Amino acid sequence: MSHERILIVEDDIDSAEVLVAYLKRDGFQTRHALDGNQALDMHARWRPDLMLLDIMLPGLSGNEVLSAIRRHAPTPVIMVTAVGGDSSRISALLYGADDYVVKPYNPSEVVARVHAVLRRWRGQALSQAGRLRHETLVVDLDAALASIDAGDEVCFHLLSLLMAAPSKMFSRAELLAACLPESDAMERVVDAHMYNLRRKLEAVGVTGVLVTVRGLGYRFRNPS
């Protein structure tokens, strides 16, 4: 039985109540937001372990909510929506969704997807007391420090974001918000940061882990 917290963002109260019942049956704690603004407020105050987020919401759309959350938190998000086209699915994933469920759905399938996404995130969870490691590269989240062989300091925010979600593509806007949240710099400044970061990694033999997704952004590839 799980005790993790699931925030359901759904303006259809009947649909939300069904999800609440199924999730509680599996031991999850749940809360329900009716619109995008309420979702952001509850996310900030309650810190859920996962969000089930509808795209079509009053006020802020689900994609806008997801984009706002991704500026400061890696909370796993499953989009739940009646919009089932490929373009909508791809758009949600590009905004940073971890999975996508189309209405009408089987509530048991939604719960299964919640378990699957949480398992995946547990597997990516911090190891060795708050450290992410790849070969000689170490990101210490407690110290907010990235190092190579305990030496050269590199961009902590970029590395921690990329390494914590290996193979996930991050847009330049997301990386800029993570690395320079108060900056008015253009998104292309991320390219310069990534270039310098690659040079530092390659200097100590760490190659091929910072992958450019042409026209979209970057991701971290763990060969293992």
C-alpha positions as a printed Julia matrix, in Angstrom:
224×3 Matrix{Float64}:
   0.0    0.0     0.0
   1.26   3.45   -0.89
   1.0    6.61    1.18
   2.15   8.98   -1.54
   0.23  12.16   -2.32
  -1.66  12.53   -5.58
  -3.08  15.9    -6.68
  -6.01  15.48   -9.09
  -6.66  18.54  -11.24
 -10.06  18.04  -12.88
 -13.04  20.35  -13.31
 -15.43  17.41  -13.74
 -16.3   16.59  -10.12
 -17.77  13.17  -10.91
 -14.62  12.08  -12.77
 -12.44  13.39   -9.95
 -14.45  11.51   -7.31
 -14.01   8.25   -9.21
 -10.24   8.75   -9.36
 -10.15   9.67   -5.68
 -11.97   6.45   -4.76
  -9.68   4.24   -6.83
  -6.5    5.93   -5.63
  -7.54   5.81   -1.98
  -8.27   2.1    -2.38
  -4.57   1.68   -3.19
  -3.56   3.73   -0.17
  -2.77   7.04   -1.85
  -3.49  10.37   -0.19
  -5.44  12.62   -2.56
  -6.48  16.22   -3.0
  -8.59  17.75   -5.75
  -8.2   21.06   -7.57
 -10.94  22.37   -9.87
  -8.9   24.78  -12.0
  -5.36  25.69  -12.97
  -4.8   28.48  -10.45
  -6.02  26.31   -7.6
  -3.75  23.52   -8.84
  -0.65  25.74   -8.68
  -1.58  26.95   -5.21
  -2.16  23.41   -3.91
   1.02  22.16   -5.56
   3.04  24.86   -3.81
   1.47  24.21   -0.4
   0.96  20.42   -0.44
   3.94  19.25   -2.52
   2.29  16.2    -4.13
   4.32  13.21   -5.26
   2.4   13.12   -8.56
  -0.25  15.12  -10.4
  -3.11  13.86  -12.55
  -3.71  16.92  -14.69
  -6.55  17.59  -17.14
  -5.65  19.74  -20.15
  -9.02  21.49  -20.59
  -9.44  23.56  -17.42
 -11.08  26.88  -16.51
  -8.59  29.73  -16.5
  -5.11  28.3   -16.95
  -4.95  25.26  -19.22
  -3.31  22.04  -18.11
  -0.33  22.75  -20.38
   0.09  26.19  -18.8
  -0.06  24.63  -15.32
   2.52  22.03  -16.31
   4.81  24.66  -17.83
   4.61  26.75  -14.63
   5.42  23.74  -12.44
   8.34  22.68  -14.62
  10.01  26.05  -14.0
  10.74  25.06  -10.42
   9.76  21.45   -9.69
  10.25  18.0   -11.27
   6.94  16.63   -9.93
   5.82  13.73  -12.17
   2.66  14.61  -14.1
   0.18  12.4   -15.97
  -2.05  14.33  -18.35
  -5.69  13.13  -18.3
  -7.75  14.57  -21.11
 -10.46  14.08  -23.71
  -8.11  15.38  -26.43
  -6.59  12.25  -27.91
  -4.87  13.34  -31.12
  -1.18  12.76  -31.72
  -0.45  16.5   -31.79
  -2.03  17.0   -28.35
  -0.14  14.03  -26.94
   3.17  15.24  -28.35
   2.49  18.77  -27.13
   1.85  17.55  -23.58
   5.02  15.46  -23.58
   7.04  18.41  -24.87
   5.68  20.52  -22.05
   7.16  17.91  -19.7
   4.38  15.39  -19.02
   5.51  11.95  -17.88
   2.51  10.06  -19.26
  -0.79  10.69  -21.05
  -4.23   9.11  -20.56
  -7.18   9.77  -22.88
 -10.82   9.89  -21.76
 -12.86   7.79  -21.51
 -10.47   5.7   -19.46
 -10.56   2.74  -17.14
  -9.82   4.14  -13.64
  -7.84   1.0   -12.85
  -5.57   1.78  -15.79
  -5.02   5.3   -14.5
  -4.03   3.92  -11.08
  -1.69   1.43  -12.78
  -0.07   4.28  -14.68
   0.34   6.22  -11.43
   2.17   3.26   -9.9
   4.33   2.87  -13.02
   5.35   6.54  -13.16
   6.12   6.62   -9.44
   8.22   3.45   -9.75
  10.16   5.08  -12.57
  10.74   8.19  -10.49
  11.8    6.17   -7.46
  14.35   4.5    -9.7
  15.66   7.93  -10.63
  15.59   9.07   -7.02
  18.67  10.44   -5.43
  21.24   7.89   -4.42
  24.14   8.05   -2.0
  22.61  10.64    0.33
  21.51  13.19   -2.22
  24.05  12.56   -4.98
  23.57  11.89   -8.67
  26.51  10.14  -10.3
  27.65   9.23  -13.8
  31.2    7.91  -14.15
  33.45  10.68  -12.73
  30.64  13.26  -12.72
  28.93  13.86   -9.36
  26.07  16.26   -8.55
  25.64  16.86   -4.83
  22.12  18.23   -4.37
  22.55  18.94   -0.66
  25.59  21.11   -1.32
  24.17  22.52   -4.58
  27.46  21.62   -6.23
  28.46  19.74   -9.34
  31.97  18.39   -9.68
  34.16  16.18  -11.79
  36.48  14.02   -9.71
  35.58  16.27   -6.76
  37.23  19.15   -8.62
  35.93  21.45  -11.34
  32.62  23.11  -10.44
  30.04  23.19  -13.27
  26.48  24.43  -13.63
  24.65  22.7   -10.77
  21.14  23.46  -11.88
  21.6   22.3   -15.46
  23.26  19.04  -14.47
  20.91  18.2   -11.62
  17.85  18.74  -13.8
  19.2   16.7   -16.71
  20.7   13.87  -14.63
  17.62  13.47  -12.41
  15.52  12.65  -15.48
  17.81  10.74  -17.86
  16.52  10.5   -21.44
  13.86  13.19  -20.83
  14.09  16.1   -23.26
  14.14  19.59  -21.72
  13.45  22.67  -23.82
  15.84  25.63  -23.76
  13.19  27.63  -21.9
  12.99  24.99  -19.16
  16.78  24.84  -18.81
  17.11  28.61  -18.78
  14.45  28.87  -16.08
  16.26  26.25  -14.0
  19.76  27.69  -14.41
  19.04  31.44  -14.55
  15.52  31.93  -13.13
  15.92  35.69  -12.66
  17.63  36.33  -15.99
  16.18  38.12  -19.01
  18.67  36.34  -21.27
  17.55  34.83  -24.55
  16.97  31.08  -24.64
  19.96  30.64  -26.96
  22.27  31.44  -24.04
  21.55  27.85  -22.96
  23.51  26.68  -26.01
  26.59  28.47  -24.72
  26.18  26.91  -21.27
  25.79  23.46  -22.8
  28.83  23.97  -25.03
  30.99  24.89  -22.04
  29.55  22.02  -20.03
  30.37  19.53  -22.79
  33.96  20.8   -22.94
  34.4   20.29  -19.2
  32.94  16.81  -19.32
  34.93  15.78  -22.37
  38.14  17.04  -20.76
  37.8   14.27  -18.16
  36.55  11.59  -20.52
  32.77  11.91  -20.01
  31.43  12.02  -23.56
  28.14  11.56  -25.35
  25.88  12.21  -22.36
  24.61  15.7   -23.3
  22.4   15.13  -26.33
  21.07  17.93  -28.52
  17.48  17.39  -29.69
  17.54  19.46  -32.87
  15.26  22.47  -32.71
  13.84  21.47  -29.3
  16.37  21.25  -26.48
  18.65  18.85  -24.65
  18.61  15.62  -22.7
  21.02  13.53  -20.62
  21.78  10.07  -22.02
  23.03   7.47  -19.58
  24.65   4.71  -21.64
  24.15   2.18  -18.85
